[in-house]
Amino acid sequence: MRNNKTLFEPAHEVPVLSDYDVVVVGGGIAGVAAALAARRAGAKTCLLERYCSLGGLATVGNVIVYLPLDDGMGHQVSAGICEELIKLCANDEPMERKELMLGPIPACWQQPGGDIEERKQHRYRTGFNPVTYMYKLERLMLKEHIKIYYDTRFVNVLKTGDSISAVVIESKGGRQAITTRAVVDASGEADVCYAAGEKTVSVGGNVRSAWFYYVDNGTLKLKPWSQRFRAGKPFSDVGRTFRGDSADQVTQQIIETREYMMAAFEQMKSENPGHDMFPIMVPTIPTHRMTRRLAGTVTLRPTDDHRWFADCVGITPDWRKAGPVFAIPLRAIAAVKTPNLITAGRCISSFGDTWDVTRVIPTCAVTGEAAGACAALYAKDPQVQSIRTLDIAAVQKYLRRKGVLIDRKLVEQ
């Protein structure tokens, strides 16, 4: 049957592939952190990734800067799995390589009690090798007995009442379902939230962007190239922008990015006559900053800088400048209508300029750890009505025990 605008697909049975306490959708840094946290909290956990490697933009996208864990004023404000992952990515490069934006973690941050004045001058950040990092992330998942499903796309949810009872996937095995007690949406585009009927917000400010590697006279170099971007105006840009929730516009962003990138490379060659230059590794995924996110009970805004939330589950600095610090409340990452759904990374409820703050690697790891832990704690306790109604004092105590910084003084100082 059909009408003018839709087709009706016949109903069919969907075989159940497996059952997990926690399903994490998306294998970027947020998803990795969420899966680690859920598994370490005792939950049987799987991780769904539509591509064939972990790390997302950090690895396949060549955005190889692990941005700061400190506030730029000499104080570390983010810790836990986010610090574990920065150490994991930095331990294979003992020397600075400026042409590749690589180098060790600054010495003042390598041991506790570093000089605060030196820490003000050198933020707690580093660069990394995307190839070795994606491998190390994968080995870490396997070591923790987390089931990875690569080349597997999330397509829908099945619900019992308001709760998600299964996620529907498409893979080489066809259309299948994975039953679960809790879901972490780390898709980057709030795909699970959208499918579950949560209120979401989309923006269209994505630009042509591609960090790429090239060889110049036998020397490997990295070009951190992107079209100009201005956050908070809101998410405006010079020239065309693209939506991340439209198949046509995602495709156009990829096509036009490659065209623009190669034009930029030809310009580099023309400015360096006689150089033997050629590109060797470019992003193979959409390089979107923000697309679609949850509209949570609380939405983080620029005015929340240095504001304490009683349900804080992690803290993040502003990677762009020294000073701002944001407490991340559980109400900004937990779904509103779906009791067993929680978000991490770019999907969290964050607005305007603050969305630009919270979309990056360290904040993705902070929100991922909080989301994974909360999902596991919910899944293990049938008496809890929803993730949003978890005993926040118990959640905070658990996260602190795992090394997460949840300290009002760090936020309000």
C-alpha positions as CSV (number, residue, x, y, z in Angstrom):
1,M,0.0,0.0,0.0
2,R,1.1,3.5,-0.6
3,N,0.0,7.1,-0.5
4,N,1.6,10.1,-2.1
5,K,4.5,10.5,0.4
6,T,5.0,7.2,2.2
7,L,5.4,3.5,1.7
8,F,4.2,0.9,4.2
9,E,6.8,-1.8,4.9
10,P,5.2,-5.1,5.9
11,A,5.7,-6.1,9.5
12,H,8.1,-9.0,10.1
13,E,9.7,-10.8,12.9
14,V,13.1,-9.5,14.1
15,P,15.4,-12.2,15.5
16,V,17.1,-11.4,18.8
17,L,20.9,-11.4,18.5
18,S,21.7,-11.2,22.2
19,D,20.8,-9.7,25.6
20,Y,22.9,-7.1,27.5
21,D,22.4,-5.1,30.7
22,V,23.7,-2.0,28.9
23,V,23.9,-1.2,25.2
24,V,26.1,1.7,24.1
25,V,25.3,3.1,20.7
26,G,28.4,4.8,19.2
27,G,32.1,3.9,19.4
28,G,33.6,7.4,19.7
29,I,35.4,8.6,22.8
30,A,32.1,9.1,24.6
31,G,30.9,5.5,23.7
32,V,34.3,4.0,24.7
33,A,34.2,5.8,28.1
34,A,30.5,4.8,28.6
35,A,31.2,1.1,27.8
36,L,34.2,1.0,30.2
37,A,32.2,2.6,33.0
38,A,29.2,0.3,32.5
39,R,31.4,-2.8,32.4
40,R,33.4,-1.8,35.5
41,A,30.2,-1.2,37.4
42,G,29.3,-4.8,36.8
43,A,27.0,-4.6,33.8
44,K,27.2,-7.0,30.8
45,T,27.9,-4.4,28.1
46,C,28.1,-4.2,24.3
47,L,29.2,-1.4,22.1
48,L,27.6,-0.7,18.6
49,E,29.8,1.1,16.1
50,R,28.6,1.7,12.5
51,Y,32.2,2.1,11.2
52,C,35.1,-0.3,11.7
53,S,37.2,1.4,14.4
54,L,36.8,3.1,17.7
55,G,37.5,6.7,18.5
56,G,35.3,8.5,16.0
57,L,36.5,11.9,14.9
58,A,39.5,11.5,17.3
59,T,40.9,8.7,15.2
60,V,39.1,8.1,11.8
61,G,38.6,11.9,11.6
62,N,42.3,12.7,12.4
63,V,41.3,15.3,15.1
64,I,44.2,14.1,17.2
65,V,44.3,16.8,19.9
66,Y,43.2,15.5,23.4
67,L,42.1,18.9,24.7
68,P,42.7,20.1,28.3
69,L,41.6,18.5,31.5
70,D,42.4,21.7,33.4
71,D,40.8,25.1,33.8
72,G,43.7,27.1,32.4
73,M,44.3,28.5,35.9
74,G,46.4,25.6,37.1
75,H,43.7,23.3,38.5
76,Q,42.7,20.0,37.1
77,V,38.9,19.7,36.9
78,S,38.3,16.5,34.9
79,A,39.6,13.1,35.9
80,G,38.6,9.4,35.9
81,I,38.4,7.6,32.6
82,C,39.1,10.9,30.7
83,E,42.5,10.9,32.4
84,E,43.0,7.2,31.8
85,L,42.4,7.8,28.1
86,I,44.7,10.8,27.7
87,K,47.5,8.8,29.3
88,L,46.7,5.9,27.0
89,C,47.0,8.0,23.9
90,A,50.2,9.8,25.0
91,N,52.4,7.0,26.1
92,D,53.8,6.1,22.7
93,E,55.2,9.5,21.8
94,P,58.0,10.6,24.2
95,M,59.2,13.6,22.1
96,E,57.5,16.6,20.5
97,R,56.8,16.4,16.8
98,K,55.3,19.8,15.9
99,E,54.7,18.9,12.2
100,L,52.3,16.2,13.5
101,M,51.0,18.1,16.5
102,L,52.3,15.3,18.7
103,G,54.1,15.4,22.1
104,P,54.0,14.1,25.6
105,I,51.8,15.4,28.3
106,P,53.4,18.5,29.8
107,A,55.9,17.6,32.5
108,C,54.1,19.8,35.1
109,W,51.0,17.5,34.8
110,Q,52.8,14.2,34.8
111,Q,53.0,14.0,38.5
112,P,50.7,15.2,41.3
113,G,51.5,18.6,42.9
114,G,53.1,20.2,39.8
115,D,54.0,23.9,40.0
116,I,50.7,25.9,39.6
117,E,52.3,28.8,37.7
118,E,53.9,26.4,35.2
119,R,50.5,24.6,34.9
120,K,48.9,28.0,34.0
121,Q,51.3,28.2,31.1
122,H,51.0,24.6,29.9
123,R,47.5,23.1,29.9
124,Y,46.9,19.4,30.5
125,R,46.6,18.3,26.9
126,T,48.4,16.4,24.2
127,G,48.3,15.1,20.6
128,F,48.3,11.5,19.6
129,N,48.7,9.0,16.7
130,P,45.2,8.1,15.5
131,V,46.3,4.7,14.1
132,T,47.9,3.4,17.3
133,Y,45.2,5.0,19.4
134,M,42.3,3.3,17.7
135,Y,44.2,0.0,18.2
136,K,44.8,0.7,21.9
137,L,41.1,1.6,22.5
138,E,40.1,-1.6,20.8
139,R,42.5,-3.7,22.9
140,L,41.2,-2.0,26.1
141,M,37.6,-2.9,25.2
142,L,38.5,-6.5,24.6
143,K,40.6,-6.6,27.8
144,E,37.5,-5.4,29.8
145,H,35.3,-8.1,28.1
146,I,33.1,-5.6,26.3
147,K,31.4,-7.0,23.2
148,I,32.1,-4.8,20.1
149,Y,29.8,-4.9,17.1
150,Y,31.5,-3.2,14.2
151,D,29.8,-2.4,10.8
152,T,26.6,-2.3,12.8
153,R,24.1,0.5,12.5
154,F,21.5,1.4,15.1
155,V,18.1,1.8,13.3
156,N,15.3,1.8,15.9
157,V,14.2,1.0,19.4
158,L,11.5,-1.4,20.6
159,K,9.7,-0.2,23.8
160,T,7.7,-1.7,26.5
161,G,5.7,1.1,27.9
162,D,8.0,4.1,28.1
163,S,11.2,2.0,28.4
164,I,13.4,0.7,25.7
165,S,13.3,-3.1,25.7
166,A,15.5,-3.7,22.7
167,V,17.5,-1.8,20.1
168,V,17.1,-2.8,16.5
169,I,20.3,-3.0,14.3
170,E,21.3,-3.6,10.7
171,S,24.5,-5.5,9.9
172,K,25.8,-8.2,7.7
173,G,23.5,-10.5,9.7
174,G,20.5,-8.5,8.5
175,R,18.0,-6.8,10.8
176,Q,18.2,-8.0,14.4
177,A,17.4,-6.9,17.9
178,I,19.5,-6.7,21.1
179,T,17.4,-6.8,24.3
180,T,18.7,-4.6,27.1
181,R,17.9,-2.9,30.4
182,A,19.6,0.4,29.7
183,V,20.9,2.3,26.7
184,V,23.6,5.0,26.3
185,D,23.2,7.2,23.3
186,A,26.7,8.1,22.3
187,S,25.8,8.3,18.6
188,G,26.9,11.9,18.2
189,E,23.6,12.7,16.6
190,A,21.1,11.7,19.4
191,D,19.9,8.9,17.1
192,V,18.5,6.8,20.0
193,C,16.8,9.8,21.6
194,Y,15.1,10.6,18.3
195,A,14.0,7.1,17.7
196,A,12.7,6.8,21.3
197,G,10.5,9.9,20.9
198,E,12.6,12.2,23.1
199,K,12.5,15.9,22.3
200,T,15.7,16.8,20.4
201,V,17.2,19.9,18.9
202,S,19.1,20.1,15.6
203,V,21.4,22.7,14.2
204,G,22.7,23.2,10.7
205,G,26.0,25.0,11.3
206,N,28.4,22.2,10.2
207,V,31.1,23.3,7.8
208,R,33.5,21.8,5.4
209,S,36.3,20.4,7.6
210,A,39.0,17.8,7.3
211,W,42.3,17.3,9.1
212,F,44.5,15.4,6.7
213,Y,48.0,14.0,6.6
214,Y,50.4,14.6,3.7
215,V,54.1,14.0,2.8
216,D,56.3,17.0,2.1
217,N,59.8,16.1,0.7
218,G,59.7,12.8,2.6
219,T,58.4,14.4,5.9
220,L,55.0,13.4,7.2
221,K,52.9,16.4,8.2
222,L,49.4,17.0,9.5
223,K,47.2,19.8,8.1
224,P,44.5,20.8,10.7
225,W,42.3,22.3,8.0
226,S,38.7,23.5,8.2
227,Q,36.5,26.3,6.9
228,R,36.2,29.1,9.3
229,F,33.8,28.4,12.2
230,R,32.3,30.8,14.7
231,A,30.6,29.3,17.7
232,G,27.7,31.0,19.5
233,K,26.3,33.3,16.8
234,P,24.6,30.8,16.7
235,F,27.0,28.3,15.1
236,S,27.3,30.5,12.0
237,D,30.0,30.2,9.4
238,V,31.3,31.9,6.4
239,G,29.7,30.3,3.4
240,R,27.5,27.2,3.2
241,T,26.6,25.1,6.3
242,F,25.2,21.6,6.5
243,R,22.7,19.7,8.7
244,G,23.8,16.5,10.2
245,D,20.3,15.0,10.4
246,S,19.8,15.0,6.6
247,A,21.1,12.3,4.4
248,D,21.4,14.7,1.5
249,Q,23.3,17.4,3.4
250,V,25.6,14.9,5.1
251,T,26.5,13.6,1.7
252,Q,27.0,17.1,0.3
253,Q,29.2,18.0,3.3
254,I,31.4,15.0,2.6
255,I,31.7,15.7,-1.1
256,E,32.3,19.4,-0.8
257,T,34.8,18.9,2.1
258,R,36.9,16.7,-0.2
259,E,36.7,19.1,-3.0
260,Y,37.6,22.1,-0.8
261,M,40.3,20.1,0.9
262,M,42.0,19.1,-2.3
263,A,41.8,22.7,-3.5
264,A,43.5,23.7,-0.3
265,F,46.2,21.1,-0.9
266,E,46.8,22.3,-4.5
267,Q,47.2,25.8,-3.1
268,M,49.8,24.5,-0.6
269,K,51.7,22.9,-3.5
270,S,51.6,26.1,-5.5
271,E,53.0,28.0,-2.5
272,N,55.9,25.5,-2.2
273,P,57.3,25.1,-5.7
274,G,59.8,22.2,-6.0
275,H,58.4,20.3,-3.0
276,D,57.4,16.7,-3.5
277,M,54.0,16.8,-1.8
278,F,51.1,14.3,-1.8
279,P,48.2,13.6,0.6
280,I,48.1,10.1,2.3
281,M,45.4,9.9,4.9
282,V,42.1,11.9,5.0
283,P,39.0,11.5,7.1
284,T,36.6,8.8,6.0
285,I,33.6,9.8,8.2
286,P,31.4,13.0,8.3
287,T,33.4,15.7,10.2
288,H,30.5,17.3,11.9
289,R,30.9,19.4,15.1
290,M,27.3,19.3,16.2
291,T,24.1,17.9,14.7
292,R,21.3,16.8,17.0
293,R,21.1,16.6,20.8
294,L,18.8,15.8,23.6
295,A,16.5,18.5,25.0
296,G,17.0,17.6,28.6
297,T,15.3,18.6,31.9
298,V,18.3,20.9,32.3
299,T,20.2,22.4,29.3
300,L,23.7,23.7,29.9
301,R,24.2,27.3,28.8
302,P,27.0,29.9,28.8
303,T,25.5,31.4,32.0
304,D,26.1,28.2,33.8
305,D,29.9,28.9,33.9
306,H,31.0,28.3,37.6
307,R,27.4,27.3,38.6
308,W,27.2,24.3,40.9
309,F,24.4,21.7,40.3
310,A,23.5,19.4,43.2
311,D,23.2,16.5,40.7
312,C,26.7,17.1,39.3
313,V,28.2,13.9,37.7
314,G,31.4,15.5,36.3
315,I,33.1,18.7,35.5
316,T,34.6,20.1,32.3
317,P,36.7,23.2,31.5
318,D,36.5,25.4,28.4
319,W,39.0,24.1,26.0
320,R,39.2,27.4,24.1
321,K,40.2,29.7,26.9
322,A,41.3,29.8,30.5
323,G,38.8,30.3,33.4
324,P,35.4,28.8,32.6
325,V,34.3,25.6,34.3
326,F,31.0,23.8,34.0
327,A,29.5,21.3,36.3
328,I,27.5,18.7,34.3
329,P,24.2,17.7,36.0
330,L,22.6,14.3,35.6
331,R,19.5,16.1,34.3
332,A,21.4,17.3,31.3
333,I,22.4,13.8,30.1
334,A,19.5,11.6,31.2
335,A,16.5,11.3,28.9
336,V,13.3,13.0,30.0
337,K,10.5,10.5,28.9
338,T,12.5,7.3,28.5
339,P,13.5,5.9,32.0
340,N,16.4,3.7,30.8
341,L,18.0,6.0,28.3
342,I,21.0,8.4,28.9
343,T,23.2,10.4,26.6
344,A,27.0,11.1,26.3
345,G,29.2,13.3,24.2
346,R,27.7,15.6,21.6
347,C,24.2,14.3,22.4
348,I,23.9,15.9,25.8
349,S,21.6,18.8,26.5
350,S,23.9,21.8,25.9
351,F,23.1,25.0,24.1
352,G,24.9,27.6,21.9
353,D,28.5,28.4,22.9
354,T,28.4,25.8,25.6
355,W,27.6,23.0,23.1
356,D,30.9,23.9,21.5
357,V,32.6,23.5,24.9
358,T,31.0,20.1,25.7
359,R,31.4,18.4,22.2
360,V,35.2,17.7,22.5
361,I,37.2,14.6,23.5
362,P,37.7,15.2,27.3
363,T,34.1,16.2,27.9
364,C,32.9,13.3,25.8
365,A,34.9,11.0,28.1
366,V,33.6,12.7,31.3
367,T,29.9,12.5,30.2
368,G,30.6,8.9,28.9
369,E,31.8,7.7,32.2
370,A,28.9,9.3,34.0
371,A,26.4,7.9,31.5
372,G,27.8,4.4,31.6
373,A,28.0,4.2,35.3
374,C,24.4,5.5,35.7
375,A,23.1,3.1,33.1
376,A,24.8,0.2,34.9
377,L,23.6,1.2,38.4
378,Y,20.0,1.5,37.0
379,A,20.2,-1.8,35.2
380,K,21.3,-3.6,38.3
381,D,18.6,-2.2,40.6
382,P,15.0,-3.2,39.5
383,Q,13.6,-0.9,42.3
384,V,14.8,2.3,40.6
385,Q,12.1,3.8,38.4
386,S,14.4,5.7,36.0
387,I,18.0,6.8,35.5
388,R,16.9,10.3,36.5
389,T,15.7,9.1,39.9
390,L,18.9,7.3,40.9
391,D,20.1,8.3,44.4
392,I,22.4,11.1,43.3
393,A,24.5,11.0,46.5
394,A,25.2,7.3,45.8
395,V,26.0,8.0,42.2
396,Q,28.4,10.8,43.2
397,K,30.0,8.6,45.8
398,Y,30.6,5.8,43.3
399,L,32.0,8.1,40.7
400,R,34.4,9.8,43.2
401,R,35.6,6.4,44.2
402,K,36.4,5.8,40.5
403,G,38.5,9.0,40.4
404,V,36.0,11.4,39.0
405,L,36.3,14.9,40.3
406,I,33.0,16.1,41.7
407,D,33.9,19.0,43.9
408,R,31.9,22.2,44.3
409,K,35.0,24.2,45.1
410,L,36.5,23.4,41.7
411,V,33.4,24.8,40.0
412,E,32.8,27.9,42.1
413,Q,36.5,29.0,42.6
